[in-house]
Amino acid sequence: MPASVKATLHHPPSKFDHLAGTTDRLLEQLHITKCVFFLHDYGGPIGFRLILKHPERVQALIIQNANVYKEGLGTKWATIAKYWSDRSAHPEVFNAFASWTATEQRHTAGTSHPERYSPDCWTDEYAHLWKPGQREIQADLLDDQTNVADYPRWQAWLHEHKPPTLVTWGRNDPSFIAAGAEAYKRDLPDAEIHLLDAGHFALDEKNDETAALILAFLARQDL
């Protein structure tokens, strides 16, 4: 494997490294040596850490609003970049992220069918965000810049290995925008890409369509 895509860390261990390590140990305990990775949101950077560490596990990829290209970062990431530059000077960035309004909008912004979303989605998330100790954990995850820094390594791995890949992306997602889905074509010219009329959590409103795409994709793979 070229040095550019080796799984050697270029930074001190991050929260995402620890999450990937925990997931890796779970897969080992379950004796899972081959699998199809379904990556969504934070599952993207966790999954790609696992993939680079254990490429032999990868049978195929299913990508849903899991970004690995800078052009997939929506406008809000300019604000988050201020937080990255000086976390203590911009507490308002995390406060906004953890607010009731932002928590609800993570689910409903860009949706074409708001009636398909249960309010439990964001009320449960909001309650979790404000449990003791969670503020510090979530602030560290938001402050983690290693994911964007590692985009080139993950892209290089995709370019070299070209695993069978299905991209089903909520095209109205304001956080990880549709350009991030289309960018996969650069490294995976044979990838199957579908932009769905949905927001970030496309499964909540396009579940039948997504399931049909996944089942058809898996049926075409020699697994």
Residue frames relative to the residue before (quaternion, step in Angstrom):
aa qw qx qy qz dx dy dz
M 1.0000 0.0000 0.0000 0.0000 0.00 0.00 0.00
P 0.5045 -0.6575 0.4546 0.3263 3.63 -0.85 0.88
A 0.6237 -0.5664 0.3847 0.3771 3.55 -1.15 0.66
S 0.6075 0.5985 -0.3508 0.3869 3.57 1.12 -0.68
V 0.7807 0.2981 -0.1748 0.5207 3.59 1.11 -0.50
K 0.3557 0.7151 -0.5221 0.2991 3.59 1.15 0.34
A 0.5062 -0.6862 0.4427 0.2775 3.57 -1.08 0.69
T 0.3633 0.7301 -0.5026 0.2870 3.60 1.22 0.20
L 0.4426 -0.7105 0.4801 0.2623 3.57 -0.81 0.98
H 0.2544 -0.7510 0.5928 0.1413 3.54 -1.10 0.79
H 0.7353 0.3102 -0.1742 0.5769 3.58 1.25 0.22
P 0.6233 -0.5073 0.4018 0.4390 3.61 -1.17 0.28
P 0.6386 -0.5323 0.3677 0.4167 3.61 -1.09 0.55
S 0.2135 -0.7855 0.5743 0.0871 3.54 -0.93 0.97
K 0.7017 -0.4155 0.3468 0.4632 3.55 -1.32 0.00
F 0.6602 0.5087 -0.3132 0.4553 3.57 1.01 -0.77
D 0.5858 0.5482 -0.3690 0.4693 3.59 1.12 -0.56
H 0.6665 0.4978 -0.2987 0.4677 3.57 0.96 -0.88
L 0.6420 0.5129 -0.3246 0.4685 3.60 1.00 -0.79
A 0.6471 0.5058 -0.3137 0.4765 3.57 1.00 -0.83
G 0.6424 0.5301 -0.3214 0.4506 3.58 1.00 -0.80
T 0.6427 0.5159 -0.3153 0.4704 3.57 0.99 -0.83
T 0.6632 0.4962 -0.2979 0.4745 3.58 0.96 -0.88
D 0.6163 0.5531 -0.3319 0.4517 3.57 1.05 -0.79
R 0.6723 0.4913 -0.2966 0.4677 3.58 0.91 -0.89
L 0.6124 0.5375 -0.3487 0.4632 3.59 1.09 -0.68
L 0.6569 0.5061 -0.3137 0.4625 3.60 0.89 -0.90
E 0.6420 0.5200 -0.3225 0.4620 3.56 1.02 -0.79
Q 0.6717 0.4948 -0.3027 0.4608 3.60 0.92 -0.86
L 0.6879 0.4478 -0.2730 0.5017 3.58 1.14 -0.61
H 0.3841 -0.7499 0.4540 0.2899 3.59 1.35 -0.03
I 0.3421 0.7196 -0.5190 0.3094 3.56 1.00 0.88
T 0.0617 -0.8294 0.5549 -0.0191 3.56 -0.40 1.26
K 0.7589 0.1769 -0.1209 0.6149 3.59 1.28 -0.32
C 0.1805 0.7944 -0.5662 0.1256 3.58 -0.92 0.81
V 0.4052 -0.6252 0.5962 0.2990 3.50 -1.40 0.21
F 0.2795 -0.7721 0.5505 0.1508 3.58 -0.71 1.06
F 0.1300 -0.7425 0.6537 0.0668 3.56 -0.91 1.05
L 0.0627 -0.8340 0.5475 -0.0270 3.57 -0.40 1.24
H 0.1004 0.7740 -0.6182 0.0929 3.55 -0.90 1.01
D 0.8631 -0.0003 -0.0189 0.5046 3.58 -1.00 0.93
Y 0.8300 -0.0119 0.0362 0.5565 3.63 -0.66 -1.07
G 0.5609 0.6024 -0.3881 0.4145 3.58 1.19 -0.40
G 0.5498 0.6152 -0.3927 0.4063 3.59 1.22 -0.36
P 0.7424 0.3891 -0.2485 0.4855 3.62 0.59 -1.02
I 0.6061 0.5194 -0.3665 0.4781 3.59 1.12 -0.53
G 0.6846 0.5051 -0.2849 0.4415 3.56 0.87 -0.98
F 0.6834 0.4830 -0.3074 0.4530 3.59 0.88 -0.83
R 0.5789 0.5431 -0.3832 0.4723 3.59 1.13 -0.46
L 0.6623 0.4914 -0.3006 0.4791 3.58 0.98 -0.85
I 0.6512 0.5383 -0.3145 0.4328 3.56 0.95 -0.89
L 0.6891 0.4643 -0.2922 0.4735 3.59 0.89 -0.85
K 0.6526 0.5021 -0.3161 0.4713 3.57 1.12 -0.60
H 0.8059 0.1142 -0.0223 0.5806 3.58 1.02 -0.86
P 0.0492 -0.8399 0.5398 0.0257 3.63 0.48 1.10
E 0.5820 0.6041 -0.3706 0.3988 3.58 1.17 -0.50
R 0.5999 0.5771 -0.3612 0.4203 3.60 1.21 -0.32
V 0.6398 0.6104 -0.3156 0.3441 3.55 1.10 -0.76
Q 0.1256 -0.7737 0.6184 0.0562 3.56 -0.76 1.10
A 0.7605 -0.1700 0.1383 0.6113 3.58 1.08 -0.76
L 0.3084 -0.7291 0.5795 0.1937 3.55 -1.34 0.24
I 0.0801 -0.7291 0.6764 0.0668 3.51 -1.21 0.73
I 0.1142 -0.8253 0.5530 -0.0082 3.54 -0.51 1.26
Q 0.0771 0.7849 -0.6123 0.0548 3.58 -0.82 0.97
N 0.8171 -0.2149 0.0926 0.5269 3.55 -0.29 1.33
A 0.4383 0.6021 -0.5120 0.4280 3.52 0.89 1.12
N 0.1779 -0.8628 0.4702 0.0528 3.53 -0.07 1.33
V 0.0160 0.7816 -0.6235 -0.0075 3.57 -1.13 0.75
Y 0.6543 0.4574 -0.3146 0.5136 3.60 1.22 0.44
K 0.5374 -0.6565 0.4188 0.3236 3.57 -0.90 0.91
E 0.6446 0.5282 -0.3463 0.4307 3.59 1.02 -0.63
G 0.6100 0.5530 -0.3525 0.4447 3.57 1.26 -0.13
L 0.5536 0.6111 -0.3934 0.4065 3.59 1.27 -0.09
G 0.3696 -0.7485 0.5129 0.2003 3.57 -0.68 1.11
T 0.7500 -0.4383 0.2671 0.4172 3.55 -1.33 0.17
K 0.5907 0.5990 -0.3804 0.3842 3.61 1.07 -0.59
W 0.5872 0.6062 -0.3705 0.3879 3.58 1.18 -0.49
A 0.5384 0.5853 -0.4127 0.4442 3.59 1.22 -0.26
T 0.6445 0.4947 -0.3103 0.4935 3.58 1.10 -0.70
I 0.6481 0.5111 -0.3197 0.4653 3.58 0.96 -0.84
A 0.5921 0.5737 -0.3643 0.4330 3.60 1.09 -0.63
K 0.5977 0.5397 -0.3621 0.4695 3.60 1.11 -0.57
Y 0.6269 0.5290 -0.3159 0.4769 3.56 1.05 -0.82
W 0.6426 0.5215 -0.3134 0.4658 3.57 1.01 -0.81
S 0.6778 0.5139 -0.3004 0.4316 3.56 0.95 -0.85
D 0.7855 -0.0989 0.0886 0.6044 3.60 1.08 -0.71
R 0.2553 -0.8238 0.4910 0.1229 3.52 0.11 1.35
S 0.6899 0.4967 -0.2938 0.4371 3.56 0.88 -0.91
A 0.6724 0.5012 -0.2959 0.4573 3.58 1.15 -0.57
H 0.7798 0.2870 -0.1537 0.5347 3.59 1.21 -0.34
P 0.0367 0.8265 -0.5596 0.0494 3.62 0.62 1.07
E 0.5653 0.6234 -0.3875 0.3765 3.57 1.16 -0.51
V 0.5797 0.5899 -0.3823 0.4120 3.60 1.15 -0.51
F 0.6991 0.4293 -0.2801 0.4986 3.58 0.85 -0.89
N 0.6094 0.5562 -0.3602 0.4353 3.59 0.99 -0.76
A 0.6536 0.4949 -0.3099 0.4815 3.57 1.02 -0.79
F 0.6317 0.5488 -0.3225 0.4424 3.58 0.99 -0.87
A 0.7608 0.3830 -0.1913 0.4877 3.58 0.93 -0.92
S 0.4572 0.7066 -0.4409 0.3120 3.59 1.25 0.01
W 0.6600 -0.4998 0.3878 0.4052 3.54 -1.31 0.37
T 0.6627 0.5240 -0.3116 0.4349 3.59 0.89 -0.95
A 0.6951 0.4708 -0.2825 0.4642 3.58 0.82 -0.97
T 0.6281 0.5413 -0.3379 0.4454 3.57 1.02 -0.77
E 0.6632 0.4798 -0.3088 0.4843 3.57 0.95 -0.84
Q 0.6911 0.4979 -0.2932 0.4342 3.60 0.89 -0.89
R 0.5330 0.6007 -0.4247 0.4179 3.60 1.14 -0.36
H 0.7171 0.4129 -0.2400 0.5076 3.56 1.16 -0.61
T 0.8114 0.3399 -0.1561 0.4491 3.59 0.79 -0.94
A 0.5361 0.6240 -0.4312 0.3705 3.65 1.10 -0.37
G 0.8224 0.2076 -0.1761 0.4995 3.54 -0.81 1.03
T 0.4860 0.6765 -0.4424 0.3324 3.58 1.21 -0.02
S 0.3168 -0.7274 0.5747 0.2005 3.54 -1.15 0.66
H 0.7651 0.2422 -0.1420 0.5795 3.57 1.33 -0.22
P 0.1115 -0.8379 0.5304 0.0638 3.62 0.39 1.15
E 0.6060 0.5827 -0.3576 0.4065 3.60 1.12 -0.57
R 0.6321 0.5444 -0.3365 0.4368 3.60 1.20 -0.32
Y 0.6300 0.5257 -0.3337 0.4641 3.57 1.26 -0.09
S 0.3228 -0.7218 0.5796 0.1973 3.53 -0.92 0.93
P 0.5077 -0.6424 0.4739 0.3238 3.63 -0.92 0.81
D 0.5218 0.6330 -0.4154 0.3930 3.59 1.20 -0.37
C 0.5440 0.6314 -0.4017 0.3795 3.60 1.13 -0.58
W 0.7957 0.2985 -0.1649 0.5005 3.57 0.76 -1.01
T 0.5966 0.5428 -0.3965 0.4385 3.62 1.06 -0.46
D 0.6517 0.4974 -0.3159 0.4776 3.60 1.00 -0.78
E 0.6502 0.5102 -0.3222 0.4617 3.59 0.95 -0.84
Y 0.6561 0.5143 -0.3155 0.4533 3.58 0.92 -0.90
A 0.6451 0.5138 -0.3222 0.4649 3.58 0.96 -0.84
H 0.6524 0.5108 -0.3166 0.4618 3.58 1.01 -0.80
L 0.6410 0.5530 -0.3270 0.4200 3.59 0.93 -0.89
W 0.7673 0.3644 -0.1835 0.4948 3.56 1.08 -0.69
K 0.3562 0.6951 -0.5277 0.3338 3.56 1.17 0.54
P 0.6347 -0.5269 0.3806 0.4178 3.62 -1.12 0.48
G 0.8155 0.2413 -0.2096 0.4824 3.54 -0.89 1.02
Q 0.5959 0.6016 -0.3720 0.3802 3.59 1.14 -0.51
R 0.5750 0.5917 -0.3908 0.4081 3.59 1.04 -0.64
E 0.6784 0.4857 -0.2923 0.4673 3.59 0.90 -0.92
I 0.6488 0.5174 -0.3201 0.4571 3.59 0.96 -0.86
Q 0.7076 0.4603 -0.2720 0.4620 3.58 0.80 -0.98
A 0.6091 0.5407 -0.3517 0.4616 3.59 1.11 -0.63
D 0.6436 0.5118 -0.3189 0.4712 3.58 1.02 -0.78
L 0.6521 0.5075 -0.3200 0.4634 3.59 0.96 -0.81
L 0.6572 0.4995 -0.3112 0.4710 3.59 0.95 -0.84
D 0.6993 0.4806 -0.2608 0.4605 3.57 1.07 -0.77
D 0.5192 0.6664 -0.4067 0.3478 3.59 1.25 -0.22
Q 0.1619 -0.8183 0.5495 0.0480 3.56 -0.46 1.25
T 0.4751 0.7110 -0.4291 0.2910 3.60 1.24 -0.18
N 0.5915 0.5907 -0.3838 0.3924 3.60 1.08 -0.58
V 0.6868 0.4575 -0.2842 0.4880 3.58 0.79 -0.97
A 0.6292 0.5378 -0.3323 0.4521 3.57 1.04 -0.74
D 0.7160 0.4481 -0.2442 0.4763 3.58 1.10 -0.70
Y 0.3722 0.7420 -0.4911 0.2641 3.62 1.20 -0.06
P 0.6781 0.4954 -0.3352 0.4270 3.68 0.73 -0.86
R 0.6421 0.5154 -0.3363 0.4571 3.62 1.00 -0.70
W 0.6689 0.4886 -0.3050 0.4699 3.57 0.96 -0.84
Q 0.6263 0.5243 -0.3305 0.4728 3.56 1.05 -0.75
A 0.6474 0.5249 -0.3165 0.4529 3.58 0.97 -0.86
W 0.6366 0.5167 -0.3332 0.4656 3.57 1.01 -0.76
L 0.6436 0.5156 -0.3185 0.4675 3.58 0.94 -0.87
H 0.6593 0.5279 -0.3033 0.4412 3.55 0.93 -0.96
E 0.6968 0.4735 -0.2696 0.4664 3.57 0.99 -0.84
H 0.7993 0.3582 -0.1643 0.4537 3.58 0.76 -1.07
K 0.1027 -0.8555 0.4999 0.0875 3.58 1.20 -0.58
P 0.0480 0.8115 -0.5788 0.0642 3.61 0.54 1.11
P 0.5932 -0.5208 0.4428 0.4253 3.62 -1.15 0.41
T 0.0026 0.8364 -0.5425 0.0779 3.56 -0.69 1.09
L 0.1163 -0.7438 0.6561 0.0522 3.50 -1.09 0.92
V 0.1010 -0.7715 0.6267 0.0430 3.57 -0.88 0.99
T 0.0359 0.7589 -0.6483 0.0490 3.58 -0.70 1.13
W 0.0085 0.8614 -0.4945 0.1155 3.55 -0.13 1.34
G 0.3952 -0.6742 0.5689 0.2560 3.56 -0.98 0.85
R 0.2986 -0.8252 0.4517 0.1608 3.56 -0.15 1.28
N 0.6738 0.4892 -0.2989 0.4662 3.63 1.22 -0.34
D 0.3521 0.7426 -0.4916 0.2880 3.59 1.27 0.22
P 0.2931 -0.7815 0.5188 0.1850 3.65 -0.59 1.04
S 0.6376 0.5343 -0.3289 0.4469 3.60 1.21 -0.35
F 0.7680 0.0871 -0.0306 0.6337 3.57 0.77 -1.08
I 0.2059 -0.8494 0.4797 0.0777 3.52 0.03 1.37
A 0.7336 -0.4807 0.2771 0.3924 3.53 -1.31 0.45
A 0.5672 0.6020 -0.3926 0.4021 3.61 1.09 -0.56
G 0.6029 0.5680 -0.3533 0.4347 3.57 1.15 -0.55
A 0.6299 0.5120 -0.3286 0.4828 3.58 1.12 -0.63
E 0.6936 0.4878 -0.2785 0.4509 3.55 0.84 -0.99
A 0.5952 0.5981 -0.3593 0.3986 3.60 1.12 -0.60
Y 0.5429 0.6249 -0.4069 0.3863 3.61 1.14 -0.48
K 0.5694 0.6165 -0.3742 0.3945 3.58 1.15 -0.57
R 0.5588 0.6145 -0.3943 0.3933 3.61 1.13 -0.52
D 0.7894 0.2955 -0.1360 0.5207 3.54 0.89 -0.96
L 0.7609 0.2458 -0.1360 0.5850 3.57 1.25 -0.45
P 0.1175 -0.8504 0.5077 0.0732 3.61 0.43 1.17
D 0.7015 0.4438 -0.2751 0.4850 3.61 1.15 -0.44
A 0.3967 0.7275 -0.4798 0.2885 3.60 1.24 0.09
E 0.3510 -0.7009 0.5831 0.2135 3.52 -1.19 0.69
I 0.0377 -0.8348 0.5476 -0.0415 3.58 -0.44 1.20
H 0.0161 -0.7848 0.6185 -0.0367 3.56 -0.86 1.07
L 0.1789 -0.7599 0.6188 0.0873 3.55 -0.80 1.08
L 0.1743 -0.8211 0.5411 0.0520 3.54 -0.45 1.27
D 0.4946 -0.6418 0.4977 0.3095 3.57 -1.15 0.63
A 0.4625 0.6477 -0.4428 0.4129 3.54 0.42 1.31
G 0.5205 -0.6180 0.4893 0.3282 3.52 -1.36 0.16
H 0.8337 -0.2236 0.1548 0.4806 3.55 -1.23 -0.57
F 0.7565 0.3073 -0.1702 0.5516 3.58 0.97 -0.87
A 0.1091 -0.8563 0.5028 0.0457 3.54 0.53 1.23
L 0.5943 0.5910 -0.3704 0.4003 3.59 1.08 -0.63
D 0.6357 0.5575 -0.3380 0.4133 3.60 1.09 -0.57
E 0.8024 0.2452 -0.1379 0.5262 3.59 1.12 -0.49
K 0.7416 0.2802 -0.1884 0.5797 3.58 1.26 -0.25
N 0.1739 0.8409 -0.5004 0.1112 3.56 1.03 0.76
D 0.6581 0.4995 -0.3248 0.4604 3.62 0.92 -0.79
E 0.6690 0.4973 -0.2977 0.4653 3.56 0.92 -0.92
T 0.6594 0.5043 -0.3073 0.4652 3.57 0.95 -0.87
A 0.6487 0.5201 -0.3186 0.4551 3.57 0.92 -0.89
A 0.6503 0.5160 -0.3200 0.4565 3.59 0.96 -0.84
L 0.6501 0.5092 -0.3151 0.4678 3.59 0.98 -0.83
I 0.6652 0.5042 -0.3058 0.4580 3.59 0.94 -0.87
L 0.6704 0.4962 -0.3091 0.4569 3.58 0.86 -0.92
A 0.6549 0.4976 -0.3167 0.4725 3.61 0.96 -0.79
F 0.6413 0.5248 -0.3170 0.4613 3.59 0.99 -0.84
L 0.6887 0.4800 -0.2890 0.4601 3.59 0.84 -0.94
A 0.6234 0.5524 -0.3387 0.4377 3.55 1.07 -0.70
R 0.6789 0.4899 -0.2900 0.4637 3.58 1.15 -0.57
Q 0.6186 0.5496 -0.3506 0.4386 3.59 1.23 -0.27
D 0.3765 -0.7012 0.5596 0.2311 3.54 -1.13 0.71
L 0.1312 0.8310 -0.5205 0.1459 3.57 0.42 1.29
